[in-house]
């Protein structure tokens, strides 16, 4: 499960950073500077990597056996600017705690 956590974590940080850049790009595009360049470059990259992020999140969610609500939280993490960083930290902590509990249960069995 550690590989799934690492994949999720890397993609969450990249997608979160791209989402912040996309938000800045949209402000520049529709704001007073009228500079559409950044949004035009970042939007397709973020969109593609968001789909890959969803696959990694689904893989981690499936392996961990979490309830559907946690998957919804993960999905929203890639949509709401800056929420990705909070969600990533929380999900990684939960996954590592689950892995530690499973290892402890296997050791005592």
DOMARNU-417892 format. One record per residue (C-alpha): residue number from 1; x, y, z; residue in one letter. Coordinates in steps of 0.02 Angstrom, whole numbers, plus 50000, padded with zeros to 5 digits. Layout:
<nodes>
     n       X       Y       Z   res
   NUM       X       Y       Z     a
...
</nodes>
This chain:
<nodes>
     n       X       Y       Z   res
     1   50000   50000   50000     x
     2   50149   50116   50023     x
     3   50171   50127   49834     x
     4   49990   50183   49815     x
     5   50016   50314   49951     x
     6   50173   50380   49866     x
     7   50088   50389   49695     x
     8   49938   50478   49771     x
     9   50047   50599   49868     x
    10   50153   50651   49718     x
    11   50001   50674   49606     x
    12   49907   50770   49740     x
    13   50049   50894   49761     x
    14   50071   50917   49574     x
    15   49884   50934   49540     x
    16   49865   51054   49687     x
    17   50007   51163   49625     x
    18   49936   51164   49448     x
    19   49765   51210   49517     x
    20   49837   51360   49607     x
    21   49927   51411   49446     x
    22   49765   51387   49349     x
    23   49671   51497   49473     x
    24   49803   51632   49453     x
    25   49794   51611   49265     x
    26   49605   51632   49264     x
    27   49618   51790   49369     x
    28   49745   51857   49245     x
    29   49638   51804   49097     x
    30   49474   51880   49156     x
    31   49545   52018   49265     x
    32   49614   52188   49219     x
    33   49780   52125   49147     x
    34   49687   52023   49013     x
    35   49831   51899   48997     x
    36   49760   51730   48938     x
    37   49928   51642   48912     x
    38   49950   51555   49081     x
    39   49774   51483   49089     x
    40   49787   51416   48912     x
    41   49944   51319   48954     x
    42   49902   51258   49129     x
    43   49720   51207   49101     x
    44   49750   51056   48987     x
    45   49897   50995   49091     x
    46   49795   51008   49251     x
    47   49647   50921   49169     x
    48   49751   50773   49111     x
    49   49845   50755   49275     x
    50   49681   50771   49372     x
    51   49619   50615   49282     x
    52   49779   50523   49328     x
    53   49759   50589   49507     x
    54   49584   50515   49513     x
    55   49652   50345   49460     x
    56   49786   50350   49595     x
    57   49658   50408   49724     x
    58   49540   50267   49676     x
    59   49681   50141   49691     x
    60   49725   50202   49866     x
    61   49542   50211   49919     x
    62   49510   50034   49859     x
    63   49665   49963   49945     x
    64   49624   50052   50109     x
    65   49440   50002   50109     x
    66   49382   50174   50161     x
    67   49200   50233   50152     x
    68   49136   50326   49999     x
    69   49138   50492   50092     x
    70   49327   50488   50101     x
    71   49336   50463   49912     x
    72   49222   50614   49888     x
    73   49341   50715   49998     x
    74   49489   50659   49891     x
    75   49397   50706   49730     x
    76   49354   50878   49797     x
    77   49536   50901   49845     x
    78   49582   50912   49662     x
    79   49444   51036   49621     x
    80   49449   51164   49762     x
    81   49606   51273   49760     x
    82   49721   51247   49911     x
    83   49610   51108   49979     x
    84   49721   50980   49894     x
    85   49863   51011   50014     x
    86   49753   50988   50168     x
    87   49669   50832   50099     x
    88   49835   50756   50045     x
    89   49908   50775   50219     x
    90   49754   50701   50302     x
    91   49738   50554   50181     x
    92   49923   50509   50194     x
    93   49913   50512   50384     x
    94   49758   50402   50382     x
    95   49836   50279   50259     x
    96   49996   50264   50360     x
    97   49898   50240   50522     x
    98   49794   50104   50438     x
    99   49951   50019   50374     x
   100   50030   50025   50549     x
   101   49872   49952   50626     x
   102   49870   49812   50498     x
   103   50054   49773   50530     x
   104   50022   49769   50718     x
   105   49874   49653   50695     x
   106   49976   49536   50585     x
   107   50119   49535   50710     x
   108   50005   49489   50855     x
   109   49916   49353   50756     x
</nodes>
